[in-house]
């Protein structure tokens, strides 16, 4: 009898009352999460490790991941070659402002689609989705011709104006995020506010916006990251007037040779990894600061089904 009880306890500990409560399931789940986390974290750890190694460590077969000493010259050299602070401010001017404008405009458009009935609503929603489906390369030449006629080429207006008019980088995604979130807000809140004499604008700013703060954070972060990593549009429309960090990285070797003539042989993997690390550092800081609201926004607006 005692053996049966022991077997039952062991089986209950390993498998639980159902599979999800068992020790084996939890171990498998944690191992899977650790593996997925390692896949995402490993590139950052590798970049940091290589960026802190001098040339002797990079060439030594005995040094694998941990440097023999803390070597910061790679970061200092990359900082100088990238002209980091002025280039960072230039990058922020063509990423931060468009991301903010795009988020606000997408919120207004999504709110209009979610809360109001008007003619050709479904058609307009289809057109919004179509702007995301059509590859941007298809409309790049007509857009370039239009911006050239308007005098937007080599001007920040080539980035600001589309973001302000709801045609920024992947604006349809953010419109759909806000549309999905606003559909989840009970219309009884709007009706109660209307009975008190509130206008649609008042309802939007005092009811919809406070409730949709996680969606604002999610949309802003995605927009900020996509604008930050965009090089094709920046090189085509901005020209040489706005040198972003990504464009600087594309010309890193030539910039290094201009700053250190005759020392091109000293450009090794450690210097390149240090430059890449400096470029993604602002993204890491922004994400760490806004991580909680970002995850909450993904949960509420990106993964939850709503009324169509």
N, C-alpha and C positions, 0 to 999 in steps of 0.2 A: 504493500500500500504506500509506504514511504517513497519507494522508487518511482511509482506512478506520479506521486505529488512532485517529486524532484524533476521528473521529465516534463511535467506540466508547467512548472515554474520556469524551467529552462526554455521551453518552447514559447512561453508567454513573454519572457525577457527578450528573446531573439526576434520573434515575429509580432508580439503584442496581441491585443484583442483583434486588431486588423493589421494589415501589413504596414500601414503608415505609422503605427505606434511602435513598431519593433526596432530593436537595436540595429539589425542588419540594414533595414531600409534607411535609417538615419545615417549610418556610416557610408552607405552608397551615395546618399544625397550630398553629404558633406564632401566626400571625395570628388564628386562631380563638380560641385561649386568651387572647390579649391582648384581643380583642373582648369575650369573656365576662367577663374580669376587669374591664374598664372599665365594663361595665354594672353590676357590683356595687360598684365603688369610686367611681364618679362621684357618687352621692348623698351619700356622706360628704365628698368633696372639695367639692361644692357647698355643703353645710351649713357646713363649716369656712370656706370663702371668704366666704359671706354673714355668718356670725357675727362675722367680724373686720372688717366694713365699717361705717363710720359712715353717718349718714343722707345726707350729701353724696355719698359713694361709691355708695350704693344708687340715688340719683336721677341720677347722672351717666351719660350714655350712653357715655362714653369708658372707663369702668371696667367690665370684663367679668368677670374672675375674680380677678385679683390686686389687692388693695386698695392704695390710694396710701400708706397708713400702717397700722401695727399698732394696732388699736382694740380694747381689751379691756373697754370699759364695758358692751357687750352681755352678755358672759359674767358680769360682776360683777352687773349688774342682774337677770339671770335667776337667778343664785345666791341673791340676796336674796328674789326673788318666790317661788321654789320652796321657800324655807326649807330649803336643800339637805341639810345634814348630818342634822338630825332626821328629815326626810322620807326620806332615804336609809336611815337605820337602821330606820325603820318599814317601808320596802319590803323590806329584807333579812329582817326578822322574819317576813314573810308569804310569802317566796319561797325563802329559803335553807333554812330548817328543813323546810318541806314537800317541797322537792326532794330533800333528803338522805333523809328518811323514805320517800318514794315510791321512790327508787332502791333502798334496802335491802329494802323489802317486795317490790318487783317482782323483785329478784334471788332472794329466797327462793321466791316463787311459780314463777318460771321454772325454778328448779332442781328443784322438786318435780315439775313437769310433764315435765321432760327426763329425770330420772334414776329415777323411781319409776313403778310400775304400780299403779293403784288403780281401784276401780269408778267408772264414769261419767266416766272421764278425758276422753274425747272430747267428751262433753256439756258438761263444765265448761269445756273449752277453747273450745268454741263460744260459751258464755255470755260468756267473757272477750272474745272477738272482737266479740260483739254489743254489749257496753258501749261499744266504740269506734265501731261503725257507727251506733248510735242517736244522733241529734243531742242535745246536752246541753240544748237548750231544751225538749225533750219532758219531761224529768224535773226541770226546774228548779222548777216549782211544788210537786210532791210533796216534793222535797228541802227547799224553803223551809219548808213546813208542818212537816215532821219536825224540822228544826233549830229552828224556833220552839218546838215542844213540848219539845224537849230543852234549850232555853235557850242555844243556840249562836249565835243571831243577834247581830250586833255583838260577836262574840268571835272570837279567833284559832282557837278550836276548830272553827269551821265550815270551816276550811282544813286544820287539822292532822289531825282525825279521819278524813276521807275518805282523805287521803294515807297514814295509818297502816294503814287497812283495805284498801288496794289499790284504792281508788276515787278516787284523785286525778285531776288533770288529765291525760287521755290515758294512764292507767296501763297500758292494754292494749298500747300500743306498746312500752313498756319491758319488760313481761312477755314479749312475743314476741322482743324483742332478746336477753334473757337466755336464753330457751328455745332460740333458734337457736344461741347461743354454747355453751351447756352440752351441746347435742347433738353438738357438734364435738369435745368432750373425750373421749378414748378411755376406755371403761368399764374397761379393764384397770388403769387407775390406781386406780379405786375398789376393784376386786377385790383388788389387791395390798395396799392399805391395810386392807381388811377382814381379810385373812389375818393382818395384824399386830395385829389387835384394835381397829382404829379404828372409832369409831361414826360414823353418818351426819353428825352435827353436826360432828365433828372433820374428816371428809373435806370437808365444805362449806367450813369456815373455813380449813383448811390446804392444800387442793388446789384446790377450785373457785374460791374468791375470789381467790387470787394469780394464777391463770391468766386470770381474767376482768376484770382491772383496766381494760383499754381499754373494755370494755362498761360498766363502772361510770362511767367518765369520760364516755362518749357519752351514756348515759342521764341522768346528772346535768346535763350541759350543756343537753340538750334540755328537761329538766324545769325547770331554772332559768330558761331563756329564756321558756318558755311561761307559767310562773307570773309572771315579771317583766312580761310584756306583757299579762297578763290584767286587764281592767278591768270586764267585766260581772259576773263572780262577786264581785270585790272590792267593787264598789259595792252589790251586792245583799245580801251576807251581812255585810260588815264595817261598812257604814254610814260614819259620820264618825269612828269611834274610831281607825281606821288610815288615815291619809292617805298613799297611795303616790305615787311620782313621776308615774305615769301619770294618776292621778286629779287631781293638782295641775296637770298639763298641760291637762286638760279644762277646768279652771276658771282657766286662766292669766290671762285678761283681767280677770276679777273680782278675782283676787288682786292683780294689778298696780294696779288702781284703788283697792283698799283700802290698799295700801302707798304709792302715790303719788297721792293725791287730786288730781283736776283735770288729770292728765297722761296721760289715755287716748290722746291724739293721738300721744304719743311711742312707742306700741307699733308697731314696724315689723317688717319681715321679719327683720332682723338679730337682734332680741331673741328672736323666736320660734325661729329656727334655733339660737341659742345655748342656749335652754332644751331643745330637742330633742337637741342634741349632748350636753348634760350628762346627759340621761336615758339615752342609749345608751352613754355612756362606760364605766360599770361592766361592761356586756356585752362591750365590746371588750377591756377589760383581762383579764377572765376567759378569753375565748377565746384571747388571745395567750399567756397563761400556760399553758393546757392544750391548745394547738393540736396538738402532736405526738401526744399520747395520744388526742385526739379523732379525728384522721384515722386513726390505727391502729385505733381501735374501730369506725369506720365501715367500714373495709376488712374487718375480721375478722367483725363481727357483722351488718352491714347489707347487704353485697353478696355474701357468700360463701354458696353453697348448702350445705345440710347434710342429714343423715339425718332423715327424717320419723319 
